[in-house]
């Protein structure tokens, strides 16, 4: 999945069912059609890396889904370089055991 996006050169085509040859859009993202420019996918291990980064650099505890935007920014740094980007960081909905496993270097 890593590296696949909704648009751009060499990217997978996602168009919410308007073209039967296109890939289906993951996670019901069609509801956002017209509101977003693109969707990028990240691997699970990059979610944990983003959680660790947020904990070490920002002092916040994120849950995996709450780190997805940061994971995308860290994974595709060059794609977003020089742009003003906003993403939502949320969570803290993890157990003490998960904190020890994922956040402690």
N, C-alpha and C positions, 0 to 999 in steps of 0.2 A: 503494500500500500504506500509506503513512503515515497514521496516525490510526485504522487498523483495529485492533480489539482483540477479545478473546475473549468479553467480556461487557460489560454496562452499556448505558446509554441510547444508542440509535443505533449500537451496535456490531454488527459481523458476528457471526453465530452460528457457534460451533464446538462440536460435541459428539461428536466422535470416531465418526461414522458411525451414531449412534443415531437420527438424523433425516435422511432422504434429501434434505430441502430445505436443510439446512445446508451451509455451505462446508466443504470438506475442511480439516483442520488441517495447517498447514505443518510440514515437517521431522519428521514422525513424532512429534509432541508428545503423541499419545494415550497413550504409555507413562507420562506424568506425570499422567494423569487421576486425580483424587482427592488429589493432592499439591500442586497449584498452584491458585491462585485465578483467575489470568488470564494471558494471553499478549499482549504488545504487539509490534508489528512496527515496525522502524525502517528508514529509507532508508540506502543505502550511504554517502552523503556525511555522515550523522550519525555513522557509525562512525569515520570519519577525524577529524571534529570532536572526538569523545570521546577518541580516541587523542592528539590534540594537547593537549587539556585536561589529560589525565592526565600527559602529559610536562611541560607547563609548570607545572601547579599541584602535582603530587604527585612529580615527578621520576622517574616510572616509564615504561618503554616497553612498550606493549601491542600485541598483534596485533589485527587487526580483530574477529575473533570474541570475543576476550578483552575487548573494549571495548563489547560489545553491551548489557550491563546499564547501564553508565554512559551510553551513548547514549540508552537509553530514559528514564533519569532526567532527562537534560538536555533531551530532546525534550518530555517530559510533566511538566515541573516542577510545574505547578498541580495535576495529578492526585495527585502524591505529597507535596505540601506538608503539613507537620505530622505526617508519619508516620515511624516508625522503619523504615528500609529497609536491607536488606543485599543486596549483589550481589558477584559474583565478578569480579575483575580478573585477567587472566592474559595470558601471552604473552611477547613479545620475539622471536617467530618471524618477524621481517621482515628484509629485506636492508638493507645500508647505503644503497642507492639509494632504497628505499622510505622509510627514515627521513628522508633528505634531502627527498624529495618530500612526505611527509605531515606530518612533525613540525616542520620548520623554517618559522617564520612568513614 
